[in-house]
Amino acid sequence: MRRVLISILLALSCIAFAALVSVGVNQKTQDSLMINNQVYSIERELQQKILLHYKLEELLKETTVTNDDLRAYRESLAPSESERENNLRRTYSNAMSYKTTAQQKKDLQQELKKALAYNKKIYNDDAFTKKIVLNIKKRQLKEAYHALEEANYSYDMAGITYNITNVQTGELISNEQEPQKAAFSKSYKNFVSDFNSDYLVGAYDENYNDVVHLSLMPENYKKYNVTWYLPVSEKEHTLLGEALQSQEDLAMFTRMIQIAGAITLIVAVILWVPIRNRYPRMTWPIDILALASMAILVAGLLLGGIASGIFNASSELNGRAYLTLAAVWTTAAFLIYWLLQFVHTIVYALHERNIRERLFIVKLARTLVQAFGTPQYTMFLLFSWFAFFLAGFGFLIIMEAGFSIDIFSIYIILWLIVMVPIMYIALKHIGSVNYVMDQTKEIALGNKNVVPLQGSTPLAKHSQRIQHLKTGVDESMAEKQKSERMKTELITNVSHDLRTPLTAMMTYTDLLKNPNLTADEHAKYVDVLDAKTQKLKLLIDDLFDVTKMASGQVELHKQTIDYVQLLQQLVGEQEELAAEHQLTIRTQLDAETYPITVDAAKWARMIDNLLGNAIKYSAANTRIHVQLKEGTLTIKNVSAYELSEDVDELVDRFKRGDASRHTEGSGLGLAIAQSIANLHGTHLTIQVDGDLFKVIVSL
């Protein structure tokens, strides 16, 4: 609601500004023009009063001819005597060409001689020419004087008080009885009172074809010091006073408009400041908002022109004008409301520096790039539009040209050749799109029996990629379920393997608290407790090692060693343990030496864990085969326990071949071996064929 009120106040302020411009500028110009017109009329009548103040005989007596008058008169005829003579000869020559009798031509020749003689005296005899010009000036002065006497202009001078002093003679011309307070006044130094007369001249002052401008006032009656004013008491009774009063009223009205506009603007700003950060953010593109803002500004200028026209059209506003102003006000408030929202959204975008992402031109460019990312469909769509346009345009041409079976037959053939295949291909594409959408829907619903779209089109390839994605998701879900199951088993196995020695330790600790134990029993219980403690320590150390290796926190110290010698040494160390389990270790080495670069200690631990694992889980009276061929180590044994089909689980932590977990060990041997192999950039490959267990390590 506050945003609406702000818009209404700003619209009112804009209308006040329009009124200020229209009334304050246009009306002021009109008043100034009216005052200037009145001043001009008064100045003109002052000249008339000066002229009529003197008697005509006095003015005629003082009238003289100056050199300027002579020059002006002669130049009005021609710039020079020779040019004037040529003009006369040419004029009379043309006239004689129309005369048919000899007498007529003789008369024109005589007349030409007189004209040339008259012309010569004008340009060479100043006294002769001055007499001509003086007669012209006196004649024109009489006509002007008598015309002013008959006109008797005095309307514009009504109420005006004046003091006129002749600069040459000091004579005063005045109607002032006593000084009064002036509402408006003017003063002039060396005010020139003169009358210029345009006099037509010709060959003998009879054939008038040239104009001469002559000054009629005598020199002693031309310059005056003039002061005139409009008394305050006469202000209401004169046109000049009305113009002055209108200007004063306008100044008051303009001041009121300024105050009203300023008040509404200040109130709008006060209301806007608390909510300036709470304007809603529009989702329109920024460049569209900018264009809309410019359109609103243009519309605002048009509304301002309408408001100014209303104020200029009538001095008093009527009902229709008020209704128009109300409509302008409402429209302006509506436009300002949206303009503020547009501007605030643009400012928000500038502040957040995400202008580029919100430009329509950028989105359009991206759309075009995406549209032509698969040009096959885009070009087909454009071609289809063009073909349908040509088909419709061709049908209109046929109808306009008049129905013809031949032309219509050609049109039908073209339709069948072009439009039918286009429609078929379009329907096929639409069917492909619908098929892919249905395929996506079925996959989302969990339907596994979905067949992808066949073919090599972009949609078919997209359908096949969706099917591949579905397969990957299914495999990922299966892997996730397996990981959750293995995590549960890991927690169960860790709990069992840690609790077993810990329970025994607690039991024997309680037995040692019995004071009736014999020395042999006490020693026996201590030995058992120490064994269980060592087993728990080994379990924790192995768990710590495999965790560090899996996280990559172990540093390798690589060096070059003999692989063959390392295997022989490790097999020799394990032969005694193998004999205790009724097992035989057989080695098959394809070379006497085989250098490798590894972390010797960790690589030896990996092989030792693999041999120990084989001895621990092999069936009695069987053989363990250790084979090295071209750097690939293979260890094979016959398992004493039934193995799981998922051999990869055997390398998981706390996973044992003995599912009942009755054998010794931590269940981390293969997990540690796998981690060591991974640290060296390789991995263990486990193969199970019935009870035959095989581990392969390649370098």
N, C-alpha and C positions, 0 to 999 in steps of 0.2 A: 504493500500500500504506500509505503514511503517512497519507493521508486516512482510510482505513478504521480505522486504529489510533486516530486522533484521535476519530472518531465513537464507537468502542467506549468510550474513556476518558470522553468527555463523557456517554455514556449511563449509565455506572457512577456518575459524579458526580451525575447526576439521580436515580438510584435511591437513592443515599445521602441526597440531600436529601429525597426522599419518606419514607424511613425516619426521618430526623431529625424531619420534621414530624409523622408519625404517632406515633412513639414519644415524641418530646420534648414534644409538645403534648397529645395524647390521653392517653398514659399518665401524664404529669405531672398532668393534670386528675383522672384517676382516683385517683392516689395522694393528691392534695390533698383530694379528696372523702372518701376513706377516713379520712384523718387528722382532717378536720373532723367526720366522723360519730363517730369515737372520742372526740374532745374533747367533743362534745355529750353523748354518753352518760355520760362522766365527770362533766360538770357536773350532769347530771340526778341521777346517783347521789350526788353531793356534797349536793344538796338533800335527798335521802332520808336520808342519814346525819345531816345536821343535825337533821331532824325526829325521827328515831328516837333521837337522842342524849338528848332530853328525855323525861321521863315524861308520859304522857297527862294525868294529873291536874294536873300543873304547867301544861301548855299550856291546859287547860280553865279553870283558875283565872285565868290571865292574859288570857283571851279577853274582848274588849269589843266594843261596837258603836259605830262612828264615824258622824259625820254623812254621810260618803260612803256608808256602808252603808245608812243610812236613805233617802238620795236614790235610790240604785240600786234598792232594794226598791220604793219608791213608783213610780218611772218604769217598772219592769217591769210594773206593773199598768196604769198609764195616765199620760200626761204631767201630768194634773191631776185634781182631785177631780171636777169637773163632767163631764169626759169619761168618767171611770170610772163615774160615776152613769148617764150616758146609755147606756153599753155594757151596764150591768146591766139597765136598764129594757128595752132592746131585746131582750136575751137572754130575759128572763122573758116579754116580750110574745109573742115567737115561740113560747115553750114553751106559753103559755096558749092559743094558737090551735089547738094539737093536742089540748087537753083537752076532753072532751065534757060532763062533769058539772059542776054548780055547786060541789060540794065540792072537786073537784080544782082548779078555778080559785081557790077561796077559799084553799086551802092554798098555792098558788103566790104569791098576793098577800101572805100572811103571811110567806112565805119571802123575798119581795122586800123587805119592810119590814126584816127582820133583816139582809139583805145591805146595804141602804143605810145602816143604823145602823153596821154593822161597817166599812163603807167610810169613813164619816165619821170614826170613831175613828182609822183608819189614817192619814188625811191630816192630822188635827188634834191627835192625842194622841201626842206623841213617846215618852213612857214606855211606853205600850201597844204602840206599834210596835217600840220597841227590844227589848222582851221577846220579841216574835215573832221578830225577826231574830236575837237572841242564841241562842234555842233552835235556829234553823236552822243557825247557824254551828257550835255545839257538836255538833250531830248530824252535820253534814258532816265536822267534824274527826275525830270518832271513827271514822267510816267510812273516811276516808283513812288514818288512823293504823293501823287494824287491817289494811287492805288491804296497806300497805307491810310490816307485820310478817309477814304470811303470804307475800308475794312474796319478800322477802329478796334484792333485787337486789345482786349483788356481783361478777358476772363481769367487767364492764368495768373495775372498780376493782382487779382483781388486779394486784399489783406496783406500784401507784401509791402514792406517799408524799405525805401532805397535811398542811397546817397551816392550821386555820380558827380565826379570832379573832372573837368577837362584838364588834361595834362599840360596843354599848350597855353591856354588862356586862364586857367584856374577857376573858371566859372563852375558853380555848383548847381546841380539839378537834383531836387529832393522833394519827397512827399512826407518826410518825418516831421511831426509836430512836436513830439517829446519822446525821449528814449524809452524803450520798453524792453522787458525781458524776452529774449529770443528763444523760440523752440527749435529753430534751425536757421543757419546763417551761412553766407558765402562772401568772400572778398576776392577781388581781382586787381592785380597791378598791370597797368598798361593794357587794359581791356580794349580791344580793337572793335570799333563800330564802323562797319563799312558794308557797302552793297556792291556786289559784282554783277555786271550786266553782260549777257551774251548777245552780241549784236551781229546780225547777218550782213556780210559785205559781198559785193560783186564787182563787175567791171566798172559800172558807173553808179554804184549804190542802188541800182535798179534790179540787175540780175543777181539775186542773192544766192550764192553757192558756197560761201565761207563764213566762219564764225570768229569773232574777236572778243576776248574777255577783257573788260575795262572796269577799273575801280572808280566808283561814282563819288564817294565822299571826298571833300576837300581835305588837304593834309592837316589843317588846323582843327579839324573836327573828327579825327579818327581815334585818338588814344585817350582813355579815361581810366581813372582809379574808381572802382565800383565796390560798394558794400551794400548788401541787401540781406534782409532777415525776415523770418515769419514770427510775429509776436505770439506769445503764448495765448493771448486773448483771442487770436484769430485762428487758432489751431483747428477748432472743430468746424470751421466754416469754409475751409479750403481743401482742394484736392491734395495738396502737399501735406497738410495736417492729417488727412485721412491715411495717407501712405505711412507717415511717421507713427501714427497710433497703431496701425496694423503691424508695423515692425515691432513695436513695444509689446503688443499682445502676443505676437509670435515668440518673442524672447521669453515671456512668462510661461507660455504653454510648453515651449521646448524644455525649460528648466523643470517643470512638473513631470514631463515625460522622463527626463533623465533621472530624477529622484525615484520615480515609480520603478523604472527598469533596474536601477541600482539596488533598490530594496528587495525586489523579487530575486535578483541574481544572488545577493548576499544570503537570503533565506534559503535558497536552493543549495548553495555551497555548504551552509551550516548543516542542512539535513543530509547532504551527501557524504561529508567527511566521516561520520561514524560507520557508514555502511559501504564505504568505497571498496573494501576487501571482501564483501559478501555478495557481490554481483555473481549470478550463475555463469559458469563457464560453458560456452556453447561448443558443440562438436563440429561445427562447420569448418571447412578449410579456411585458412587465414587469408589467402588472396581473394576468396569469394567474399569474406567479411569486409575486406578493404574495398572491394568494388561496390558492395552494398552500402558501405559508409559514404563513398563518393557519390553514389546515386542519391542517397538521403540528403547530402549537402546540396546537390544540384536541385533536388525537389524543394529544399529549404529556400534556396535563392528564388525559385519560381513563386513560392508562397509569399516570400518577402516582397516580390514584385507586385503580387496581387494586393497585399496589404497596403503597399505604397500607393498603388493605383486608386484604392478606395479613399485614402486620405487626400490624394491630389484631386480626385474627381469632384468632390463636393466640399463646400465650406462647412456645411452642417450635415452630420451623419443621420440618415433616415433608417427606418426599420429594416429595409432590405440590406443596407450596408452593414447594420449590426449583425444580421443573420450570416452574411458572408464572412465577417470577421470572426464570428463564433465557429464557423466551419473551418476557417484557416487555423484558428487557435487549436481546435480539436485535432486536426490533421497534423499540425506541428508537434503537439504533445505526443501523439502516437509515434511519429518519426523519431523524435528525440529519445523516447523510451527505448526504442530498438537501437538507435545510434549509440547510446550509453552502453548497452549490453555488448554491442559489436566492439566498441573501443576497449572496454574492459577485458574482453576475451583476447584481443590482440595484445594488450599490455601484459596480460598473464603469460601469453606465449613468448613474448620478448623476454620477460623476466626469467622464465624457465629455460630459455634458449633451445626450444624445440620447434622453431619456425619451419625448418626444412621438412620435418616429418608431417607438418600440417598444411603444406601447400598443395592446392589442387593440381597445379601444373606438374608437381613431382609425382603425385598419385597417378595422374594421367600418363606420364612418361613410363611409370612402372607398369601400368595396365597395358600400354602398347608393347612394352618389352615382353611382358608375360603373354600377351596375345600372339606375338610373333615368335614366342619360344617354341611353339609347335606350328610352324608356318603352313603345314598341310591343311589343317582345319581352318585357320584364319583366312588363307587365300581362297579356299573353297567357299567360305561364308561370304566373302566380299564378291567373289564371282557370282554366287547365287543371287545376292542382292542386285548386282548389275544386270544379270540375266532377267530377273523378274521385272526390273525397271524397264528394260528394253522391250520385254513382252507387252507390258501395259502401254508403253509409249507407242509401240507398233499398232496395237489394237485401236488406240485413239486416232492414229493417222488413217487407218482403214475406215473408221467411222466418219472422219471428217472428209475424206476424199470420195466418199460414196461407195456403197457395197459393190464389190466385183468378185465374182466366183473364182476367177483366176488368182487374184491377189490373196483372197481368203484361203484358197487351197495351198498356196505357197506358205502362208502364215501357219496353217495347221501342220504342214510337213515340218517346218522349222520348229514348231512347238514339240512335235513328237521326237525330233532328232536331238533337240537341246534340252527342253524343259523336263521331259519325262525322265531321262537319265539323271538329271540334277535332283529331281524329286526323289528318285529311288535311292541315290547315294545319301541324300539328306536324311531320309527315313532310316537307312541303314546305320548312319552315325548316331541318330537319336536312339535306335534300338541298342547300340553298343553302350551308349552312356547309361541307359536304363539298366542294362545287364550288369555293368560295373557297380552301379549304385545298389542293386539287389545283392550282388556278391558281397559288398561291404557290409550290408545289413545282416546277411546270414552269418558272416564271420563274427560280427559284433554280438549276435545272439548265441554264438558257440557252436554253430553247425559245422562239423568237420568235413562233411561230404560236399564240398564246394569245388566246382570245376572252373578254372580260369578261362577267360575268353581266349580263343585260339586265333592265331594270325600274327602278322608283323606290323600292324598299324600301331600308332602311338597309344590308342586306348587299349589294344590287346596287350601290348608290352606293359602298360600300367596295371592291367588286371593280373598279369603274371607276377609283377613285382609285389602286388598286394598279397598274392598267394604265397610268395616266398617270405614275405613279412609275417604272414600267419604261421607258416612252418617254424620260423625263427622264434616267434612268441611261444608256440607250443613247446618247442625244445627248451626255451628259457624257463617256462613254467615247470616242466618236468625236472630240469636241473635244480630249480628252486626248491621243489618238493623233496628231491633227493638230498639237497643240502640241509633242509630242516630235519629230515629223518636222521641224517648222519650227525647233525649237531646234537640231537637228542641222545643218540647212541654214545657220542663222545662224552657227554655229561655223565651218562650212566656208567660207562667204562672207567672214566676218571674217578668217579665216586667209589666204584668197586675196588679198583686197584690201589687207591690211597687208603681206603678203609680197612682192607685185609691186613696189611702189616701194622697199621695203627691199632687195630683191635687186638692183635697178638701182643703188641708192646704193652698195651694197657693191662692185658690179662697177666702177663708175666711180671709186670710191675706190681700188681696186687699180690701175686704169689710171693714175691721177694719181701713183702711187708710182714710175712709170717715169721715170728721169732723162733719157731720150732723146726725150721729147715736145717737139714744137715749141710755140711760143707760141700758135699758132692752135688746135692740138689741145688744149692745156691749157685755153684759154679756153672751147672748145666743151664739154669734159668738165665744167668747172665750171658752165656754164649748165645742162647736163642734170642735174647733181647738185642744183643749186638748184631746178629745176623739180620733180624727184621729191621733194625735201624739202618744198616748199610743198604738193604734192599729199598727202603723208603728214600734214602739219600740218592741212590742211583736213579730211582724213578723221577724224583724232582729234578735232578741234574739233566736227565735226558729230556724231560719236558721243557726245561729252560733252554737247552741247546736247540731243540727243534723249533721253538718259538722264535728265537733270535735268527735262526737261519731262514725261516719262512718270511720274516719281516725284512730280511736283507741287511741286518745290523752286524753281520759278521764280515770281517776283513780277511781277504785271501792273501796268503804269502806264497806266491807261485814260484816254482823252481823246476828245472828239468831233471827228471829221474828216469831210471830204467824200469819200465812197466813189468817186464818179465821177472826181474830180480825181486820186485815188490811182491808180486803174486807168489813166487816161490817161498819168500819169507813168511807171508801171512798164512799160506797153506800149511807150512811146516809147524807154525804155532798152533794151528787148530787140529792137527792130526791126532794128538793125544785125546782131546775132547771128543773127536769123532769116534775114536776107538772105544771110549767109554760107552757111547750110544750104539755100539755095534755097527758102525758105518765106515766106509772106505772112501777116501777122496782121490779122484783120478784127475790129473791135469793134462791138458793138450795145448801146448804152446807152439805157434807156427814160426817162431823166430827165437834166436838165442838172446837178442836184445831188442828192445822197442822203446825209444825215448819219448817221454810225454812231459808237458809242462803243466803242472797242477800244484795245488797246495798239498804237499806230501802227507802231512798229518791227517788232514780231513779226508783225502782220497783213500788213505789206508783205513780210516775208521769206517768209511762207506763199505769197502770190500769186507772188512772184518764183520760188520753188521750183517752183510749178505751171507757170509759163510756161517756165522753164528745162527742166523735165522734158518738156514738150510739144515744144519746139524740138529737144531732144536725140534723142527717139525718133520724130519724125515722118518720114514718107516725103518724099523730095525732090519739089519742084514741087507741093506741096499747101498748103492754107491751114489756119491755126489760128484758130478762132473764139472770141472772148471776148465773153460776153453777160452783162449785168446787168439783171435784171427783178425789180422789187419787192424789192430787197435780196438776191436769190439770184444768185450768181455761177456761171456755167457756162463751162468751157473745154473745147473739143472739138478733136481732131486725129486724123489718119489715121496709124496706127502703121506704122513700117517693119519691125516684127518681129511674129511670130505671138504673140498674147497667150494667157496661161493662162486656162482657164475659171474658175478661182477668183480673181476679181478682188481679193478682200480680202487676198490674199497680197502684192499689189503695194505695200501700205503698210507691210509688214514691213521691219525693218532689213536693209540690204544686199541687198534684193531689187531686181532690175533687169528691165526688159522684155527686154533683151538677155541671154538665158540664157547665151551664150558669154562674157559679161563683157568684150567687146572695146571697149566704149564708155567714154568718160571719165565721171568722177563717182564719188561715194562710195556710191551706192545707198541714201542716207539721205534724199533729198529729199522723197519722199512721206511717209516716217515722221515727219520733222520737221513737215511741213505738217499731218499728222493730229494730232500732239501739240499744235500751236498752236491748232488748231480746238477740240480737246477742252478746252484751258485756257479758251477763251471760251464753253464750254457748248454747242458744236455739234460737227459731225464732217463728214468728207469722204464723199461718196457717189460711188462709181466705177461706171460702166456701160460695158460693152463690147458692141458689136454688130458682129461680124466684126472688121474692122481699125479701126473707129471707136472711139476712146477718149474717154470723157467723164468729167469731174470736176465735181461740183456741191457748192457750199458755201452753206448757208442761214444767215441770222441771224434 
